[in-house]
Amino acid sequence: MKYGVDTLLNEKERMWKSQLDKDLWYSESEIHDLIINEEINKLERRFG
């Protein structure tokens, strides 16, 4: 984990390196969005 700067908002955000690609980093907000979207997809599949 390291801290990066969001270029749009100029705010510091925690960043994590991808386990599969050493040159790929994910911001905390990207990870949050991925988790939320995954949960929404699970609910949509379950309840249609």
CYANA upper distance limits for C-alpha pairs under 8 A (distance plus 0.5 A):
  1 MET  CA     14 ARG  CA      7.21
  1 MET  CA     15 MET  CA      5.91
  1 MET  CA     16 TRP  CA      5.04
  1 MET  CA     17 LYS  CA      7.18
  2 LYS  CA     14 ARG  CA      6.29
  2 LYS  CA     15 MET  CA      5.68
  2 LYS  CA     16 TRP  CA      7.08
  3 TYR  CA     12 LYS  CA      6.79
  3 TYR  CA     13 GLU  CA      6.03
  3 TYR  CA     14 ARG  CA      5.00
  3 TYR  CA     15 MET  CA      6.03
  4 GLY  CA     12 LYS  CA      6.07
  4 GLY  CA     13 GLU  CA      5.93
  4 GLY  CA     14 ARG  CA      6.72
  4 GLY  CA     15 MET  CA      6.67
  4 GLY  CA     27 SER  CA      8.32
  5 VAL  CA     10 ASN  CA      6.38
  5 VAL  CA     11 GLU  CA      5.99
  5 VAL  CA     12 LYS  CA      4.97
  5 VAL  CA     13 GLU  CA      6.50
  6 ASP  CA     10 ASN  CA      5.57
  6 ASP  CA     11 GLU  CA      5.83
  6 ASP  CA     12 LYS  CA      6.72
  6 ASP  CA     13 GLU  CA      7.21
  7 THR  CA     11 GLU  CA      8.04
 13 GLU  CA     27 SER  CA      7.02
 13 GLU  CA     28 GLU  CA      7.00
 14 ARG  CA     27 SER  CA      6.39
 14 ARG  CA     28 GLU  CA      6.00
 15 MET  CA     25 TRP  CA      6.80
 15 MET  CA     26 TYR  CA      5.94
 15 MET  CA     27 SER  CA      4.87
 15 MET  CA     28 GLU  CA      6.44
 16 TRP  CA     25 TRP  CA      5.97
 16 TRP  CA     26 TYR  CA      5.73
 16 TRP  CA     27 SER  CA      6.92
 16 TRP  CA     28 GLU  CA      8.09
 17 LYS  CA     21 ASP  CA      8.33
 17 LYS  CA     22 LYS  CA      7.08
 17 LYS  CA     23 ASP  CA      8.00
 17 LYS  CA     24 LEU  CA      6.49
 17 LYS  CA     25 TRP  CA      4.87
 17 LYS  CA     26 TYR  CA      6.82
 18 SER  CA     22 LYS  CA      6.59
 18 SER  CA     23 ASP  CA      8.09
 18 SER  CA     24 LEU  CA      5.94
 18 SER  CA     25 TRP  CA      6.14
 18 SER  CA     26 TYR  CA      7.46
 26 TYR  CA     30 GLU  CA      6.67
 26 TYR  CA     31 ILE  CA      7.09
 27 SER  CA     31 ILE  CA      6.89
 28 GLU  CA     32 HIS  CA      6.67
 29 SER  CA     33 ASP  CA      6.61
 30 GLU  CA     34 LEU  CA      6.69
 31 ILE  CA     35 ILE  CA      6.77
 32 HIS  CA     36 ILE  CA      6.72
 33 ASP  CA     37 ASN  CA      6.56
 34 LEU  CA     38 GLU  CA      6.62
 35 ILE  CA     39 GLU  CA      6.76
 36 ILE  CA     40 ILE  CA      6.71
 37 ASN  CA     41 ASN  CA      6.65
 38 GLU  CA     42 LYS  CA      6.79
 39 GLU  CA     43 LEU  CA      6.81
 40 ILE  CA     44 GLU  CA      6.64
 41 ASN  CA     45 ARG  CA      6.65
 42 LYS  CA     46 ARG  CA      6.65
 43 LEU  CA     47 PHE  CA      6.42
 43 LEU  CA     48 GLY  CA      8.12
 44 GLU  CA     48 GLY  CA      5.39
